[in-house]
Amino acid sequence: MWQDRVRDDETFDMLTARLGVPGCMLMRANRVFSPAWLLPGREIDVPDATFCLSDDFPCPVAALHAPATEMPPE
């Protein structure tokens, strides 16, 4: 993993294209659930190909599509 900085006027799509990293991996590496948190000037972690092998933080895209779970009865 290495670090970079979000550039001024850089959209999320531009950022992922420049870094060559899928958006899901970028959000997961920075522990955010929305690209809105990746603001210009913010220093970010850029994951390498082995990053998604870790399960310490859920993939934001997968979390959006996961079925809702019911709360257990009290």
PDB file of N, CA, C, O and CB in Angstrom:
ATOM      1  N   MET A   1       0.848  -1.169   0.000  1.00  0.00           N
ATOM      2  CA  MET A   1       0.000   0.000   0.000  1.00  0.00           C
ATOM      3  C   MET A   1       0.895   1.234   0.000  1.00  0.00           C
ATOM      4  O   MET A   1       1.955   1.229   0.625  1.00  0.00           O
ATOM      5  CB  MET A   1      -0.965  -0.003   1.219  1.00  0.00           C
ATOM      6  N   TRP A   2       0.483   2.279  -0.687  1.00  0.00           N
ATOM      7  CA  TRP A   2       1.207   3.527  -0.727  1.00  0.00           C
ATOM      8  C   TRP A   2       0.233   4.678  -0.569  1.00  0.00           C
ATOM      9  O   TRP A   2      -0.977   4.453  -0.537  1.00  0.00           O
ATOM     10  CB  TRP A   2       2.005   3.658  -2.029  1.00  0.00           C
ATOM     11  N   GLN A   3       0.721   5.897  -0.472  1.00  0.00           N
ATOM     12  CA  GLN A   3      -0.164   7.039  -0.259  1.00  0.00           C
ATOM     13  C   GLN A   3      -0.087   8.027  -1.416  1.00  0.00           C
ATOM     14  O   GLN A   3       0.929   8.148  -2.101  1.00  0.00           O
ATOM     15  CB  GLN A   3       0.183   7.741   1.049  1.00  0.00           C
ATOM     16  N   ASP A   4      -1.197   8.727  -1.606  1.00  0.00           N
ATOM     17  CA  ASP A   4      -1.313   9.763  -2.620  1.00  0.00           C
ATOM     18  C   ASP A   4      -2.244  10.825  -2.052  1.00  0.00           C
ATOM     19  O   ASP A   4      -2.725  10.703  -0.925  1.00  0.00           O
ATOM     20  CB  ASP A   4      -1.847   9.188  -3.993  1.00  0.00           C
ATOM     21  N   ARG A   5      -2.488  11.847  -2.823  1.00  0.00           N
ATOM     22  CA  ARG A   5      -3.361  12.931  -2.383  1.00  0.00           C
ATOM     23  C   ARG A   5      -4.392  13.186  -3.469  1.00  0.00           C
ATOM     24  O   ARG A   5      -4.061  13.190  -4.655  1.00  0.00           O
ATOM     25  CB  ARG A   5      -2.548  14.224  -2.067  1.00  0.00           C
ATOM     26  N   VAL A   6      -5.652  13.401  -3.066  1.00  0.00           N
ATOM     27  CA  VAL A   6      -6.712  13.723  -4.019  1.00  0.00           C
ATOM     28  C   VAL A   6      -6.430  15.121  -4.572  1.00  0.00           C
ATOM     29  O   VAL A   6      -6.219  16.069  -3.814  1.00  0.00           O
ATOM     30  CB  VAL A   6      -8.139  13.646  -3.346  1.00  0.00           C
ATOM     31  N   ARG A   7      -6.431  15.233  -5.874  1.00  0.00           N
ATOM     32  CA  ARG A   7      -6.126  16.511  -6.529  1.00  0.00           C
ATOM     33  C   ARG A   7      -7.365  17.411  -6.589  1.00  0.00           C
ATOM     34  O   ARG A   7      -8.498  16.935  -6.514  1.00  0.00           O
ATOM     35  CB  ARG A   7      -5.582  16.267  -7.952  1.00  0.00           C
ATOM     36  N   ASP A   8      -7.128  18.715  -6.725  1.00  0.00           N
ATOM     37  CA  ASP A   8      -8.230  19.675  -6.881  1.00  0.00           C
ATOM     38  C   ASP A   8      -9.030  19.325  -8.126  1.00  0.00           C
ATOM     39  O   ASP A   8      -8.462  18.939  -9.148  1.00  0.00           O
ATOM     40  CB  ASP A   8      -7.694  21.136  -6.969  1.00  0.00           C
ATOM     41  N   ASP A   9     -10.335  19.459  -8.041  1.00  0.00           N
ATOM     42  CA  ASP A   9     -11.256  19.203  -9.163  1.00  0.00           C
ATOM     43  C   ASP A   9     -11.192  17.772  -9.693  1.00  0.00           C
ATOM     44  O   ASP A   9     -11.586  17.524 -10.832  1.00  0.00           O
ATOM     45  CB  ASP A   9     -10.958  20.159 -10.291  1.00  0.00           C
ATOM     46  N   GLU A  10     -10.708  16.838  -8.896  1.00  0.00           N
ATOM     47  CA  GLU A  10     -10.617  15.444  -9.335  1.00  0.00           C
ATOM     48  C   GLU A  10     -11.859  14.693  -8.863  1.00  0.00           C
ATOM     49  O   GLU A  10     -12.145  14.649  -7.666  1.00  0.00           O
ATOM     50  CB  GLU A  10      -9.318  14.765  -8.790  1.00  0.00           C
ATOM     51  N   THR A  11     -12.588  14.110  -9.792  1.00  0.00           N
ATOM     52  CA  THR A  11     -13.755  13.304  -9.434  1.00  0.00           C
ATOM     53  C   THR A  11     -13.293  11.926  -8.974  1.00  0.00           C
ATOM     54  O   THR A  11     -12.135  11.550  -9.160  1.00  0.00           O
ATOM     55  CB  THR A  11     -14.739  13.182 -10.634  1.00  0.00           C
ATOM     56  N   PHE A  12     -14.200  11.193  -8.380  1.00  0.00           N
ATOM     57  CA  PHE A  12     -13.873   9.844  -7.922  1.00  0.00           C
ATOM     58  C   PHE A  12     -13.457   8.963  -9.093  1.00  0.00           C
ATOM     59  O   PHE A  12     -12.508   8.186  -8.982  1.00  0.00           O
ATOM     60  CB  PHE A  12     -15.069   9.220  -7.187  1.00  0.00           C
ATOM     61  N   ASP A  13     -14.161   9.082 -10.210  1.00  0.00           N
ATOM     62  CA  ASP A  13     -13.813   8.288 -11.396  1.00  0.00           C
ATOM     63  C   ASP A  13     -12.430   8.661 -11.934  1.00  0.00           C
ATOM     64  O   ASP A  13     -11.662   7.792 -12.346  1.00  0.00           O
ATOM     65  CB  ASP A  13     -14.871   8.482 -12.495  1.00  0.00           C
ATOM     66  N   MET A  14     -12.121   9.951 -11.926  1.00  0.00           N
ATOM     67  CA  MET A  14     -10.800  10.391 -12.370  1.00  0.00           C
ATOM     68  C   MET A  14      -9.716   9.851 -11.436  1.00  0.00           C
ATOM     69  O   MET A  14      -8.656   9.419 -11.889  1.00  0.00           O
ATOM     70  CB  MET A  14     -10.737  11.933 -12.434  1.00  0.00           C
ATOM     71  N   LEU A  15      -9.988   9.878 -10.143  1.00  0.00           N
ATOM     72  CA  LEU A  15      -9.038   9.399  -9.140  1.00  0.00           C
ATOM     73  C   LEU A  15      -8.732   7.917  -9.332  1.00  0.00           C
ATOM     74  O   LEU A  15      -7.569   7.517  -9.362  1.00  0.00           O
ATOM     75  CB  LEU A  15      -9.583   9.644  -7.731  1.00  0.00           C
ATOM     76  N   THR A  16      -9.786   7.101  -9.463  1.00  0.00           N
ATOM     77  CA  THR A  16      -9.563   5.660  -9.617  1.00  0.00           C
ATOM     78  C   THR A  16      -8.848   5.349 -10.928  1.00  0.00           C
ATOM     79  O   THR A  16      -8.024   4.436 -10.982  1.00  0.00           O
ATOM     80  CB  THR A  16     -10.895   4.904  -9.556  1.00  0.00           C
ATOM     81  N   ALA A  17      -9.159   6.105 -11.990  1.00  0.00           N
ATOM     82  CA  ALA A  17      -8.481   5.891 -13.279  1.00  0.00           C
ATOM     83  C   ALA A  17      -7.005   6.261 -13.169  1.00  0.00           C
ATOM     84  O   ALA A  17      -6.141   5.529 -13.653  1.00  0.00           O
ATOM     85  CB  ALA A  17      -9.158   6.721 -14.402  1.00  0.00           C
ATOM     86  N   ARG A  18      -6.715   7.390 -12.536  1.00  0.00           N
ATOM     87  CA  ARG A  18      -5.320   7.835 -12.404  1.00  0.00           C
ATOM     88  C   ARG A  18      -4.505   6.847 -11.581  1.00  0.00           C
ATOM     89  O   ARG A  18      -3.351   6.563 -11.900  1.00  0.00           O
ATOM     90  CB  ARG A  18      -5.257   9.228 -11.760  1.00  0.00           C
ATOM     91  N   LEU A  19      -5.116   6.325 -10.513  1.00  0.00           N
ATOM     92  CA  LEU A  19      -4.397   5.406  -9.631  1.00  0.00           C
ATOM     93  C   LEU A  19      -4.420   3.965 -10.124  1.00  0.00           C
ATOM     94  O   LEU A  19      -3.608   3.147  -9.691  1.00  0.00           O
ATOM     95  CB  LEU A  19      -4.983   5.467  -8.246  1.00  0.00           C
ATOM     96  N   GLY A  20      -5.352   3.647 -11.036  1.00  0.00           N
ATOM     97  CA  GLY A  20      -5.462   2.284 -11.550  1.00  0.00           C
ATOM     98  C   GLY A  20      -5.969   1.306 -10.514  1.00  0.00           C
ATOM     99  O   GLY A  20      -5.567   0.143 -10.488  1.00  0.00           O
ATOM    100  N   VAL A  21      -6.863   1.792  -9.655  1.00  0.00           N
ATOM    101  CA  VAL A  21      -7.400   0.981  -8.559  1.00  0.00           C
ATOM    102  C   VAL A  21      -8.926   1.020  -8.614  1.00  0.00           C
ATOM    103  O   VAL A  21      -9.498   2.099  -8.763  1.00  0.00           O
ATOM    104  CB  VAL A  21      -6.880   1.491  -7.173  1.00  0.00           C
ATOM    105  N   PRO A  22      -9.603  -0.129  -8.498  1.00  0.00           N
ATOM    106  CA  PRO A  22     -11.071  -0.111  -8.459  1.00  0.00           C
ATOM    107  C   PRO A  22     -11.576   0.732  -7.291  1.00  0.00           C
ATOM    108  O   PRO A  22     -10.977   0.749  -6.216  1.00  0.00           O
ATOM    109  CB  PRO A  22     -11.625  -1.544  -8.352  1.00  0.00           C
ATOM    110  N   GLY A  23     -12.683   1.428  -7.518  1.00  0.00           N
ATOM    111  CA  GLY A  23     -13.255   2.300  -6.501  1.00  0.00           C
ATOM    112  C   GLY A  23     -13.548   1.595  -5.194  1.00  0.00           C
ATOM    113  O   GLY A  23     -13.316   2.153  -4.122  1.00  0.00           O
ATOM    114  N   CYS A  24     -14.057   0.372  -5.268  1.00  0.00           N
ATOM    115  CA  CYS A  24     -14.372  -0.391  -4.058  1.00  0.00           C
ATOM    116  C   CYS A  24     -13.116  -0.590  -3.213  1.00  0.00           C
ATOM    117  O   CYS A  24     -13.150  -0.429  -1.993  1.00  0.00           O
ATOM    118  CB  CYS A  24     -14.995  -1.757  -4.421  1.00  0.00           C
ATOM    119  N   MET A  25     -12.020  -0.937  -3.859  1.00  0.00           N
ATOM    120  CA  MET A  25     -10.776  -1.154  -3.118  1.00  0.00           C
ATOM    121  C   MET A  25     -10.271   0.147  -2.503  1.00  0.00           C
ATOM    122  O   MET A  25      -9.751   0.144  -1.387  1.00  0.00           O
ATOM    123  CB  MET A  25      -9.703  -1.753  -4.035  1.00  0.00           C
ATOM    124  N   LEU A  26     -10.419   1.254  -3.220  1.00  0.00           N
ATOM    125  CA  LEU A  26      -9.960   2.540  -2.720  1.00  0.00           C
ATOM    126  C   LEU A  26     -10.771   2.967  -1.492  1.00  0.00           C
ATOM    127  O   LEU A  26     -10.213   3.443  -0.504  1.00  0.00           O
ATOM    128  CB  LEU A  26     -10.055   3.603  -3.822  1.00  0.00           C
ATOM    129  N   MET A  27     -12.088   2.792  -1.568  1.00  0.00           N
ATOM    130  CA  MET A  27     -12.931   3.142  -0.418  1.00  0.00           C
ATOM    131  C   MET A  27     -12.628   2.234   0.770  1.00  0.00           C
ATOM    132  O   MET A  27     -12.578   2.691   1.912  1.00  0.00           O
ATOM    133  CB  MET A  27     -14.423   3.045  -0.791  1.00  0.00           C
ATOM    134  N   ARG A  28     -12.431   0.970   0.500  1.00  0.00           N
ATOM    135  CA  ARG A  28     -12.144   0.022   1.580  1.00  0.00           C
ATOM    136  C   ARG A  28     -10.804   0.340   2.251  1.00  0.00           C
ATOM    137  O   ARG A  28     -10.699   0.294   3.476  1.00  0.00           O
ATOM    138  CB  ARG A  28     -12.135  -1.419   1.039  1.00  0.00           C
ATOM    139  N   ALA A  29      -9.799   0.656   1.465  1.00  0.00           N
ATOM    140  CA  ALA A  29      -8.476   0.966   2.021  1.00  0.00           C
ATOM    141  C   ALA A  29      -8.510   2.201   2.904  1.00  0.00           C
ATOM    142  O   ALA A  29      -7.725   2.324   3.845  1.00  0.00           O
ATOM    143  CB  ALA A  29      -7.467   1.166   0.900  1.00  0.00           C
ATOM    144  N   ASN A  30      -9.430   3.123   2.596  1.00  0.00           N
ATOM    145  CA  ASN A  30      -9.518   4.365   3.359  1.00  0.00           C
ATOM    146  C   ASN A  30     -10.660   4.353   4.374  1.00  0.00           C
ATOM    147  O   ASN A  30     -10.959   5.361   5.015  1.00  0.00           O
ATOM    148  CB  ASN A  30      -9.691   5.532   2.416  1.00  0.00           C
ATOM    149  N   ARG A  31     -11.288   3.187   4.501  1.00  0.00           N
ATOM    150  CA  ARG A  31     -12.358   2.977   5.480  1.00  0.00           C
ATOM    151  C   ARG A  31     -13.480   4.003   5.370  1.00  0.00           C
ATOM    152  O   ARG A  31     -13.926   4.574   6.365  1.00  0.00           O
ATOM    153  CB  ARG A  31     -11.788   3.012   6.873  1.00  0.00           C
ATOM    154  N   VAL A  32     -13.924   4.223   4.133  1.00  0.00           N
ATOM    155  CA  VAL A  32     -15.059   5.104   3.888  1.00  0.00           C
ATOM    156  C   VAL A  32     -16.112   4.332   3.094  1.00  0.00           C
ATOM    157  O   VAL A  32     -15.782   3.443   2.309  1.00  0.00           O
ATOM    158  CB  VAL A  32     -14.617   6.397   3.127  1.00  0.00           C
ATOM    159  N   PHE A  33     -17.371   4.678   3.303  1.00  0.00           N
ATOM    160  CA  PHE A  33     -18.456   4.015   2.597  1.00  0.00           C
ATOM    161  C   PHE A  33     -19.013   4.855   1.454  1.00  0.00           C
ATOM    162  O   PHE A  33     -19.957   4.445   0.779  1.00  0.00           O
ATOM    163  CB  PHE A  33     -19.558   3.677   3.560  1.00  0.00           C
ATOM    164  N   SER A  34     -18.425   6.036   1.239  1.00  0.00           N
ATOM    165  CA  SER A  34     -18.874   6.905   0.162  1.00  0.00           C
ATOM    166  C   SER A  34     -17.675   7.648  -0.408  1.00  0.00           C
ATOM    167  O   SER A  34     -16.808   8.096   0.343  1.00  0.00           O
ATOM    168  CB  SER A  34     -19.957   7.898   0.660  1.00  0.00           C
ATOM    169  N   PRO A  35     -17.618   7.783  -1.728  1.00  0.00           N
ATOM    170  CA  PRO A  35     -16.529   8.553  -2.322  1.00  0.00           C
ATOM    171  C   PRO A  35     -16.575  10.027  -1.927  1.00  0.00           C
ATOM    172  O   PRO A  35     -15.593  10.743  -2.120  1.00  0.00           O
ATOM    173  CB  PRO A  35     -16.573   8.428  -3.828  1.00  0.00           C
ATOM    174  N   ALA A  36     -17.693  10.491  -1.380  1.00  0.00           N
ATOM    175  CA  ALA A  36     -17.809  11.887  -0.951  1.00  0.00           C
ATOM    176  C   ALA A  36     -16.791  12.246   0.128  1.00  0.00           C
ATOM    177  O   ALA A  36     -16.480  13.422   0.315  1.00  0.00           O
ATOM    178  CB  ALA A  36     -19.214  12.158  -0.439  1.00  0.00           C
ATOM    179  N   TRP A  37     -16.273  11.252   0.837  1.00  0.00           N
ATOM    180  CA  TRP A  37     -15.275  11.497   1.875  1.00  0.00           C
ATOM    181  C   TRP A  37     -13.878  11.719   1.302  1.00  0.00           C
ATOM    182  O   TRP A  37     -12.987  12.184   2.012  1.00  0.00           O
ATOM    183  CB  TRP A  37     -15.247  10.338   2.847  1.00  0.00           C
ATOM    184  N   LEU A  38     -13.681  11.399   0.047  1.00  0.00           N
ATOM    185  CA  LEU A  38     -12.365  11.546  -0.580  1.00  0.00           C
ATOM    186  C   LEU A  38     -12.274  12.930  -1.222  1.00  0.00           C
ATOM    187  O   LEU A  38     -12.328  13.072  -2.443  1.00  0.00           O
ATOM    188  CB  LEU A  38     -12.117  10.424  -1.643  1.00  0.00           C
ATOM    189  N   LEU A  39     -12.137  13.934  -0.380  1.00  0.00           N
ATOM    190  CA  LEU A  39     -12.143  15.329  -0.806  1.00  0.00           C
ATOM    191  C   LEU A  39     -10.776  15.775  -1.318  1.00  0.00           C
ATOM    192  O   LEU A  39      -9.756  15.197  -0.942  1.00  0.00           O
ATOM    193  CB  LEU A  39     -12.580  16.223   0.342  1.00  0.00           C
ATOM    194  N   PRO A  40     -10.745  16.804  -2.179  1.00  0.00           N
ATOM    195  CA  PRO A  40      -9.463  17.338  -2.666  1.00  0.00           C
ATOM    196  C   PRO A  40      -8.537  17.713  -1.504  1.00  0.00           C
ATOM    197  O   PRO A  40      -8.958  18.313  -0.515  1.00  0.00           O
ATOM    198  CB  PRO A  40      -9.705  18.569  -3.563  1.00  0.00           C
ATOM    199  N   GLY A  41      -7.273  17.343  -1.658  1.00  0.00           N
ATOM    200  CA  GLY A  41      -6.277  17.618  -0.628  1.00  0.00           C
ATOM    201  C   GLY A  41      -6.135  16.512   0.396  1.00  0.00           C
ATOM    202  O   GLY A  41      -5.149  16.476   1.132  1.00  0.00           O
ATOM    203  N   ARG A  42      -7.103  15.609   0.458  1.00  0.00           N
ATOM    204  CA  ARG A  42      -7.035  14.528   1.440  1.00  0.00           C
ATOM    205  C   ARG A  42      -5.955  13.527   1.047  1.00  0.00           C
ATOM    206  O   ARG A  42      -5.870  13.105  -0.106  1.00  0.00           O
ATOM    207  CB  ARG A  42      -8.399  13.823   1.569  1.00  0.00           C
ATOM    208  N   GLU A  43      -5.145  13.159   2.013  1.00  0.00           N
ATOM    209  CA  GLU A  43      -4.153  12.107   1.787  1.00  0.00           C
ATOM    210  C   GLU A  43      -4.861  10.772   1.911  1.00  0.00           C
ATOM    211  O   GLU A  43      -5.583  10.529   2.878  1.00  0.00           O
ATOM    212  CB  GLU A  43      -2.955  12.210   2.796  1.00  0.00           C
ATOM    213  N   ILE A  44      -4.652   9.915   0.936  1.00  0.00           N
ATOM    214  CA  ILE A  44      -5.347   8.633   0.898  1.00  0.00           C
ATOM    215  C   ILE A  44      -4.363   7.482   0.794  1.00  0.00           C
ATOM    216  O   ILE A  44      -3.240   7.634   0.316  1.00  0.00           O
ATOM    217  CB  ILE A  44      -6.327   8.591  -0.268  1.00  0.00           C
ATOM    218  N   ASP A  45      -4.819   6.328   1.257  1.00  0.00           N
ATOM    219  CA  ASP A  45      -4.068   5.089   1.102  1.00  0.00           C
ATOM    220  C   ASP A  45      -4.487   4.458  -0.216  1.00  0.00           C
ATOM    221  O   ASP A  45      -5.676   4.362  -0.522  1.00  0.00           O
ATOM    222  CB  ASP A  45      -4.310   4.111   2.306  1.00  0.00           C
ATOM    223  N   VAL A  46      -3.512   4.036  -0.982  1.00  0.00           N
ATOM    224  CA  VAL A  46      -3.775   3.379  -2.268  1.00  0.00           C
ATOM    225  C   VAL A  46      -3.366   1.918  -2.112  1.00  0.00           C
ATOM    226  O   VAL A  46      -2.188   1.621  -1.912  1.00  0.00           O
ATOM    227  CB  VAL A  46      -2.989   4.079  -3.464  1.00  0.00           C
ATOM    228  N   PRO A  47      -4.338   0.998  -2.203  1.00  0.00           N
ATOM    229  CA  PRO A  47      -4.042  -0.413  -1.988  1.00  0.00           C
ATOM    230  C   PRO A  47      -3.363  -1.069  -3.178  1.00  0.00           C
ATOM    231  O   PRO A  47      -3.470  -0.610  -4.315  1.00  0.00           O
ATOM    232  CB  PRO A  47      -5.303  -1.149  -1.668  1.00  0.00           C
ATOM    233  N   ASP A  48      -2.658  -2.163  -2.883  1.00  0.00           N
ATOM    234  CA  ASP A  48      -2.093  -2.969  -3.961  1.00  0.00           C
ATOM    235  C   ASP A  48      -3.030  -4.144  -4.218  1.00  0.00           C
ATOM    236  O   ASP A  48      -4.090  -4.237  -3.599  1.00  0.00           O
ATOM    237  CB  ASP A  48      -0.648  -3.465  -3.607  1.00  0.00           C
ATOM    238  N   ALA A  49      -2.655  -5.022  -5.109  1.00  0.00           N
ATOM    239  CA  ALA A  49      -3.532  -6.121  -5.529  1.00  0.00           C
ATOM    240  C   ALA A  49      -3.863  -7.099  -4.405  1.00  0.00           C
ATOM    241  O   ALA A  49      -4.878  -7.792  -4.487  1.00  0.00           O
ATOM    242  CB  ALA A  49      -2.893  -6.871  -6.662  1.00  0.00           C
ATOM    243  N   THR A  50      -3.050  -7.177  -3.370  1.00  0.00           N
ATOM    244  CA  THR A  50      -3.307  -8.141  -2.293  1.00  0.00           C
ATOM    245  C   THR A  50      -4.222  -7.589  -1.214  1.00  0.00           C
ATOM    246  O   THR A  50      -4.588  -8.318  -0.292  1.00  0.00           O
ATOM    247  CB  THR A  50      -2.006  -8.574  -1.668  1.00  0.00           C
ATOM    248  N   PHE A  51      -4.598  -6.326  -1.302  1.00  0.00           N
ATOM    249  CA  PHE A  51      -5.363  -5.689  -0.236  1.00  0.00           C
ATOM    250  C   PHE A  51      -6.693  -6.365   0.050  1.00  0.00           C
ATOM    251  O   PHE A  51      -7.050  -6.544   1.214  1.00  0.00           O
ATOM    252  CB  PHE A  51      -5.604  -4.264  -0.580  1.00  0.00           C
ATOM    253  N   CYS A  52      -7.432  -6.743  -0.980  1.00  0.00           N
ATOM    254  CA  CYS A  52      -8.773  -7.311  -0.762  1.00  0.00           C
ATOM    255  C   CYS A  52      -8.746  -8.714  -0.178  1.00  0.00           C
ATOM    256  O   CYS A  52      -9.799  -9.310   0.047  1.00  0.00           O
ATOM    257  CB  CYS A  52      -9.535  -7.333  -2.059  1.00  0.00           C
ATOM    258  N   LEU A  53      -7.561  -9.247   0.067  1.00  0.00           N
ATOM    259  CA  LEU A  53      -7.480 -10.552   0.715  1.00  0.00           C
ATOM    260  C   LEU A  53      -7.759 -10.427   2.213  1.00  0.00           C
ATOM    261  O   LEU A  53      -8.031 -11.430   2.872  1.00  0.00           O
ATOM    262  CB  LEU A  53      -6.097 -11.186   0.479  1.00  0.00           C
ATOM    263  N   SER A  54      -7.695  -9.220   2.753  1.00  0.00           N
ATOM    264  CA  SER A  54      -7.950  -9.016   4.176  1.00  0.00           C
ATOM    265  C   SER A  54      -9.440  -8.804   4.391  1.00  0.00           C
ATOM    266  O   SER A  54     -10.118  -8.237   3.534  1.00  0.00           O
ATOM    267  CB  SER A  54      -7.139  -7.812   4.722  1.00  0.00           C
ATOM    268  N   ASP A  55      -9.950  -9.256   5.526  1.00  0.00           N
ATOM    269  CA  ASP A  55     -11.371  -9.125   5.830  1.00  0.00           C
ATOM    270  C   ASP A  55     -11.623  -8.221   7.026  1.00  0.00           C
ATOM    271  O   ASP A  55     -12.642  -8.372   7.701  1.00  0.00           O
ATOM    272  CB  ASP A  55     -11.973 -10.485   6.085  1.00  0.00           C
ATOM    273  N   ASP A  56     -10.718  -7.281   7.308  1.00  0.00           N
ATOM    274  CA  ASP A  56     -10.883  -6.459   8.495  1.00  0.00           C
ATOM    275  C   ASP A  56     -11.850  -5.293   8.296  1.00  0.00           C
ATOM    276  O   ASP A  56     -12.176  -4.606   9.264  1.00  0.00           O
ATOM    277  CB  ASP A  56      -9.552  -5.935   8.926  1.00  0.00           C
ATOM    278  N   PHE A  57     -12.317  -5.047   7.074  1.00  0.00           N
ATOM    279  CA  PHE A  57     -13.273  -3.976   6.792  1.00  0.00           C
ATOM    280  C   PHE A  57     -14.087  -4.420   5.586  1.00  0.00           C
ATOM    281  O   PHE A  57     -13.508  -4.833   4.581  1.00  0.00           O
ATOM    282  CB  PHE A  57     -12.550  -2.589   6.528  1.00  0.00           C
ATOM    283  N   PRO A  58     -15.411  -4.348   5.657  1.00  0.00           N
ATOM    284  CA  PRO A  58     -16.233  -4.846   4.553  1.00  0.00           C
ATOM    285  C   PRO A  58     -16.087  -4.003   3.295  1.00  0.00           C
ATOM    286  O   PRO A  58     -15.833  -2.801   3.364  1.00  0.00           O
ATOM    287  CB  PRO A  58     -17.685  -4.889   4.966  1.00  0.00           C
ATOM    288  N   CYS A  59     -16.249  -4.639   2.163  1.00  0.00           N
ATOM    289  CA  CYS A  59     -16.231  -3.929   0.886  1.00  0.00           C
ATOM    290  C   CYS A  59     -17.482  -3.051   0.812  1.00  0.00           C
ATOM    291  O   CYS A  59     -18.589  -3.577   0.926  1.00  0.00           O
ATOM    292  CB  CYS A  59     -16.169  -4.933  -0.326  1.00  0.00           C
ATOM    293  N   PRO A  60     -17.349  -1.738   0.626  1.00  0.00           N
ATOM    294  CA  PRO A  60     -18.515  -0.852   0.597  1.00  0.00           C
ATOM    295  C   PRO A  60     -19.528  -1.204  -0.481  1.00  0.00           C
ATOM    296  O   PRO A  60     -20.732  -1.109  -0.243  1.00  0.00           O
ATOM    297  CB  PRO A  60     -18.067   0.556   0.401  1.00  0.00           C
ATOM    298  N   VAL A  61     -19.074  -1.606  -1.655  1.00  0.00           N
ATOM    299  CA  VAL A  61     -20.004  -1.949  -2.733  1.00  0.00           C
ATOM    300  C   VAL A  61     -20.783  -3.205  -2.374  1.00  0.00           C
ATOM    301  O   VAL A  61     -21.993  -3.260  -2.591  1.00  0.00           O
ATOM    302  CB  VAL A  61     -19.250  -2.149  -4.064  1.00  0.00           C
ATOM    303  N   ALA A  62     -20.116  -4.209  -1.832  1.00  0.00           N
ATOM    304  CA  ALA A  62     -20.805  -5.428  -1.431  1.00  0.00           C
ATOM    305  C   ALA A  62     -21.799  -5.136  -0.311  1.00  0.00           C
ATOM    306  O   ALA A  62     -22.883  -5.718  -0.287  1.00  0.00           O
ATOM    307  CB  ALA A  62     -19.795  -6.495  -0.985  1.00  0.00           C
ATOM    308  N   ALA A  63     -21.450  -4.248   0.612  1.00  0.00           N
ATOM    309  CA  ALA A  63     -22.342  -3.908   1.719  1.00  0.00           C
ATOM    310  C   ALA A  63     -23.623  -3.259   1.215  1.00  0.00           C
ATOM    311  O   ALA A  63     -24.691  -3.469   1.791  1.00  0.00           O
ATOM    312  CB  ALA A  63     -21.637  -2.977   2.705  1.00  0.00           C
ATOM    313  N   LEU A  64     -23.531  -2.473   0.147  1.00  0.00           N
ATOM    314  CA  LEU A  64     -24.720  -1.827  -0.413  1.00  0.00           C
ATOM    315  C   LEU A  64     -25.697  -2.836  -0.999  1.00  0.00           C
ATOM    316  O   LEU A  64     -26.907  -2.610  -0.995  1.00  0.00           O
ATOM    317  CB  LEU A  64     -24.316  -0.827  -1.483  1.00  0.00           C
ATOM    318  N   HIS A  65     -25.176  -3.943  -1.497  1.00  0.00           N
ATOM    319  CA  HIS A  65     -26.016  -4.939  -2.166  1.00  0.00           C
ATOM    320  C   HIS A  65     -26.349  -6.144  -1.284  1.00  0.00           C
ATOM    321  O   HIS A  65     -27.046  -7.058  -1.722  1.00  0.00           O
ATOM    322  CB  HIS A  65     -25.331  -5.416  -3.420  1.00  0.00           C
ATOM    323  N   ALA A  66     -25.863  -6.149  -0.066  1.00  0.00           N
ATOM    324  CA  ALA A  66     -26.129  -7.276   0.839  1.00  0.00           C
ATOM    325  C   ALA A  66     -27.580  -7.222   1.298  1.00  0.00           C
ATOM    326  O   ALA A  66     -28.123  -6.141   1.527  1.00  0.00           O
ATOM    327  CB  ALA A  66     -25.165  -7.252   2.065  1.00  0.00           C
ATOM    328  N   PRO A  67     -28.202  -8.377   1.431  1.00  0.00           N
ATOM    329  CA  PRO A  67     -29.592  -8.377   1.917  1.00  0.00           C
ATOM    330  C   PRO A  67     -29.646  -7.886   3.376  1.00  0.00           C
ATOM    331  O   PRO A  67     -28.734  -8.124   4.168  1.00  0.00           O
ATOM    332  CB  PRO A  67     -30.213  -9.810   1.801  1.00  0.00           C
ATOM    333  N   ALA A  68     -30.716  -7.214   3.688  1.00  0.00           N
ATOM    334  CA  ALA A  68     -30.896  -6.724   5.070  1.00  0.00           C
ATOM    335  C   ALA A  68     -31.085  -7.910   6.001  1.00  0.00           C
ATOM    336  O   ALA A  68     -31.703  -8.910   5.634  1.00  0.00           O
ATOM    337  CB  ALA A  68     -32.116  -5.750   5.173  1.00  0.00           C
ATOM    338  N   THR A  69     -30.560  -7.794   7.178  1.00  0.00           N
ATOM    339  CA  THR A  69     -30.740  -8.850   8.169  1.00  0.00           C
ATOM    340  C   THR A  69     -31.681  -8.356   9.240  1.00  0.00           C
ATOM    341  O   THR A  69     -31.714  -7.170   9.569  1.00  0.00           O
ATOM    342  CB  THR A  69     -29.390  -9.287   8.783  1.00  0.00           C
ATOM    343  N   GLU A  70     -32.437  -9.277   9.773  1.00  0.00           N
ATOM    344  CA  GLU A  70     -33.388  -8.916  10.826  1.00  0.00           C
ATOM    345  C   GLU A  70     -32.679  -8.826  12.151  1.00  0.00           C
ATOM    346  O   GLU A  70     -31.710  -9.538  12.411  1.00  0.00           O
ATOM    347  CB  GLU A  70     -34.535  -9.927  10.907  1.00  0.00           C
ATOM    348  N   MET A  71     -33.180  -7.938  12.983  1.00  0.00           N
ATOM    349  CA  MET A  71     -32.648  -7.813  14.336  1.00  0.00           C
ATOM    350  C   MET A  71     -33.143  -9.000  15.148  1.00  0.00           C
ATOM    351  O   MET A  71     -34.309  -9.376  15.033  1.00  0.00           O
ATOM    352  CB  MET A  71     -33.073  -6.458  14.996  1.00  0.00           C
ATOM    353  N   PRO A  72     -32.281  -9.598  15.969  1.00  0.00           N
ATOM    354  CA  PRO A  72     -32.744 -10.714  16.796  1.00  0.00           C
ATOM    355  C   PRO A  72     -33.722 -10.219  17.842  1.00  0.00           C
ATOM    356  O   PRO A  72     -33.623  -9.077  18.289  1.00  0.00           O
ATOM    357  CB  PRO A  72     -31.560 -11.426  17.470  1.00  0.00           C
ATOM    358  N   PRO A  73     -34.664 -11.060  18.239  1.00  0.00           N
ATOM    359  CA  PRO A  73     -35.642 -10.638  19.267  1.00  0.00           C
ATOM    360  C   PRO A  73     -34.928 -10.377  20.588  1.00  0.00           C
ATOM    361  O   PRO A  73     -33.938 -11.029  20.921  1.00  0.00           O
ATOM    362  CB  PRO A  73     -36.751 -11.720  19.460  1.00  0.00           C
ATOM    363  N   GLU A  74     -35.446  -9.424  21.319  1.00  0.00           N
ATOM    364  CA  GLU A  74     -34.836  -9.083  22.613  1.00  0.00           C
ATOM    365  C   GLU A  74     -35.311  -9.999  23.700  1.00  0.00           C
ATOM    366  O   GLU A  74     -34.899  -9.857  24.852  1.00  0.00           O
ATOM    367  CB  GLU A  74     -35.140  -7.649  22.992  1.00  0.00           C
TER     368      GLU A  74
END
